[in-house]
Amino acid sequence: MEELSRTTGSELRVVVVGGGVVGVCCAYFLALRGATVTVLERDELGLAASFGNAGLISPGHPPINRPGRLRQALRSMGDRLSPLYIEPRWNPGLVRWLWAFRKYCTADHVEHSMAALSPLGLRTADLLDELVQGEGLECGYRRSGYLEVFDTEAGLEWGREEVEVVERHGFAPEYLSGPALREREPLFGPGLEGGWFHQEGTVVEPYRFVLEIADRAVARGAVIRPGTEVDEIRSEHGSVTGVSTASGEDVAADAVVLATGAYSPGLMASLGCPLPVQPAKGYHADRSLADPDTPALSVPSLLGERAVFCSPMDDHVRFAGTLEFSGRNLDMRRDRLEQLDAAARRYYAVTDLPEPISEWCGLRPCTPDGLPVIGRVPGYEGAYVTTGHAMLGLTLGPVTGSLVADLVLRGAPELDIQAFRPERFAGT
Ligand SMILES: Cc1cc2nc3c(=O)[nH]c(=O)nc-3n(C[C@H](O)[C@H](O)[C@H](O)COP(=O)(O)OP(=O)(O)OC[C@H]3O[C@@H](n4cnc5c(N)ncnc54)[C@H](O)[C@@H]3O)c2cc1C
């Protein structure tokens, strides 16, 4: 805990806007290090993207940007069942985002991203361990590692290219043939080509994690106010003075941290720093382990070609995944949700799956370069933003919280966050 706290004695009043995993991690580390913290969440804590994700902490996972990805994405426009799906519609913001995304789908950018992300990934894994043990978090934490499997040669080759990159950045996935994979997970069917074991991966139940971290932030003096929507960041002479809420209340603060996930563009535009964050929808379907037809998986696994993650949790199994660019809405598309079951049937030796106990969708906040945003909002003393964690928000939540607390309270974080500065998209 000593390492986590690095108390500054500051009594800075900090408002964190947004109570997803990123917001509550910021609140926790800020409160732990001496700030007077208030979290303003327009809904209930943790019910947006952080609620139903796959629960995987995957420190070495690269972003989706890579050579060939845009072509793959554009091809998906005609295929509603594609794992990565862009709904054909006229949306100038999405068109601009895709245009920028194209620029970042190069081998050089993949190297740059991994060089920037891997120190965060390695730090977050340690922080999570310290948090779970030091704070006694009850969040279904499992240090199980995870498998990434492919059942086609082309898929395996695509996976191999990614593995070669992550190996250059401090990670060492272990290659396993089809039969070796079945030894690790006897429920796999016979058709696997091969895959990798990522030993650094861990799993938590994401909603429980959010509630537990929030609880520990409150124990350190943070105040959490659900049902409080922020509609303006207030400032005087370029310095933040607080926020105004949708109900007309002014909340005074010396610093404001925006952690509003896929909903960040509006408030950021009002600060003169537009962020090209697009929502990428994903789904989950949970099956109860009390039902004998639910496959009792031994190891969490990513079903490579279909981008579906299967996580064994305490009393259920979660199938989660797919990426859908179809706007900032929570419309559940049954045909896409069914892709989760189709993937389970394709890779596991299962035929009957029981009725789900939960079906859900949420919006990942995605930047065109695949990297999160962590930094000061230019032009305002005391304004900070962190969003854009895409598929890695749970993974990077702890390290983001720690970095933001450093930035707000000491002016300098322990790791280099240049690559994540919000103004990098100026002109995009
Ligand atoms: C299917 C799926 C699977 C995933 N699997 C994984 C995984 O295994 N591992 C992983 O690391 N990541 C995973 N992710 C990604 C991860 O869930 C997200 O990156 C993460 O939840 C983003 O957290 P956040 O706190 O930024 O946003 P959110 O959880 O969306 O929280 C933002 C909060 O801000 C609030 N808010 C917005 N505007 C305002 C306002 N004006 N005033 C007050 N409050 C406001 C919202 O109500 C919301 O609660 C997955 C995502 C999906 C969809």
The ligand as a Tripos MOL2 file, in Angstrom:
@<TRIPOS>MOLECULE
LIG
   53    58     1     0     0
SMALL
NO_CHARGES

@<TRIPOS>ATOM
      1 C1        -18.1880   -6.4270  -25.1090 C.3       1 LIG1
      2 C2        -17.0270   -5.7120  -24.4910 C.ar      1 LIG1
      3 C3        -15.9690   -6.4450  -23.9680 C.ar      1 LIG1
      4 C4        -14.8700   -5.8060  -23.4040 C.ar      1 LIG1
      5 N1        -13.9070   -6.5540  -22.8200 N.ar      1 LIG1
      6 C5        -12.8700   -5.9420  -22.1930 C.ar      1 LIG1
      7 C6        -11.8950   -6.7030  -21.5040 C.ar      1 LIG1
      8 O1        -11.9910   -7.9310  -21.4120 O.2       1 LIG1
      9 N2        -10.8560   -6.0540  -20.9420 N.ar      1 LIG1
     10 C7        -10.7290   -4.6930  -21.0030 C.ar      1 LIG1
     11 O2         -9.7270   -4.1700  -20.5220 O.2       1 LIG1
     12 N3        -11.6690   -3.9270  -21.6040 N.ar      1 LIG1
     13 C8        -12.7340   -4.5260  -22.1900 C.ar      1 LIG1
     14 N4        -13.6970   -3.7740  -22.8100 N.ar      1 LIG1
     15 C9        -13.5340   -2.3160  -22.8560 C.3       1 LIG1
     16 C10       -13.9420   -1.6520  -21.5480 C.3       1 LIG1
     17 O3        -15.1920   -2.1180  -21.1290 O.3       1 LIG1
     18 C11       -13.9750   -0.1210  -21.7410 C.3       1 LIG1
     19 O4        -12.7730    0.3240  -22.3200 O.3       1 LIG1
     20 C12       -14.1500    0.5750  -20.3960 C.3       1 LIG1
     21 O5        -15.2790    0.0860  -19.7330 O.3       1 LIG1
     22 C13       -14.2570    2.0810  -20.5680 C.3       1 LIG1
     23 O6        -14.3950    2.5990  -19.2830 O.3       1 LIG1
     24 P1        -14.7460    4.1060  -19.0520 P.3       1 LIG1
     25 O7        -14.7800    4.3290  -17.5690 O.co2     1 LIG1
     26 O8        -13.8600    4.9730  -19.8800 O.co2     1 LIG1
     27 O9        -16.1980    4.2980  -19.7010 O.3       1 LIG1
     28 P2        -17.6460    3.8710  -19.1720 P.3       1 LIG1
     29 O10       -17.6250    2.6140  -18.4130 O.co2     1 LIG1
     30 O11       -18.5440    3.9530  -20.3480 O.co2     1 LIG1
     31 O12       -17.9750    5.0040  -18.1340 O.3       1 LIG1
     32 C14       -18.2120    6.3450  -18.5060 C.3       1 LIG1
     33 C15       -19.2270    6.8970  -17.5000 C.3       1 LIG1
     34 O13       -19.3630    8.2970  -17.6940 O.3       1 LIG1
     35 C16       -20.7180    8.6190  -17.4320 C.3       1 LIG1
     36 N5        -20.9930    9.9100  -18.0630 N.ar      1 LIG1
     37 C17       -20.9360   10.2150  -19.3820 C.ar      1 LIG1
     38 N6        -21.2160   11.5240  -19.5730 N.ar      1 LIG1
     39 C18       -21.4420   12.0570  -18.3350 C.ar      1 LIG1
     40 C19       -21.7660   13.3680  -17.8860 C.ar      1 LIG1
     41 N7        -21.9150   14.3890  -18.7420 N.pl3     1 LIG1
     42 N8        -21.9280   13.5540  -16.5600 N.ar      1 LIG1
     43 C20       -21.7770   12.5400  -15.6620 C.ar      1 LIG1
     44 N9        -21.4790   11.2720  -16.0490 N.ar      1 LIG1
     45 C21       -21.2990   11.0480  -17.3690 C.ar      1 LIG1
     46 C22       -21.4860    7.4660  -18.0700 C.3       1 LIG1
     47 O14       -22.7960    7.3690  -17.5370 O.3       1 LIG1
     48 C23       -20.6060    6.2850  -17.6880 C.3       1 LIG1
     49 O15       -21.0070    5.6690  -16.4780 O.3       1 LIG1
     50 C24       -14.8110   -4.3790  -23.3760 C.ar      1 LIG1
     51 C25       -15.8770   -3.6450  -23.8770 C.ar      1 LIG1
     52 C26       -16.9910   -4.2830  -24.4180 C.ar      1 LIG1
     53 C27       -18.1330   -3.4610  -24.9260 C.3       1 LIG1
@<TRIPOS>BOND
     1     1     2 1
     2     2     3 ar
     3     2    52 ar
     4     3     4 ar
     5     4     5 ar
     6     4    50 ar
     7     5     6 ar
     8     6     7 ar
     9     6    13 1
    10     7     8 2
    11     7     9 ar
    12     9    10 ar
    13    10    11 2
    14    10    12 ar
    15    12    13 ar
    16    13    14 ar
    17    14    15 1
    18    14    50 ar
    19    15    16 1
    20    16    17 1
    21    16    18 1
    22    18    19 1
    23    18    20 1
    24    20    21 1
    25    20    22 1
    26    22    23 1
    27    23    24 1
    28    24    25 2
    29    24    26 1
    30    24    27 1
    31    27    28 1
    32    28    29 2
    33    28    30 1
    34    28    31 1
    35    31    32 1
    36    32    33 1
    37    33    34 1
    38    33    48 1
    39    34    35 1
    40    35    36 1
    41    35    46 1
    42    36    37 ar
    43    36    45 ar
    44    37    38 ar
    45    38    39 ar
    46    39    40 ar
    47    39    45 ar
    48    40    41 1
    49    40    42 ar
    50    42    43 ar
    51    43    44 ar
    52    44    45 ar
    53    46    47 1
    54    46    48 1
    55    48    49 1
    56    50    51 ar
    57    51    52 ar
    58    52    53 1
@<TRIPOS>SUBSTRUCTURE
     1 LIG1         1 GROUP 0 **** ****
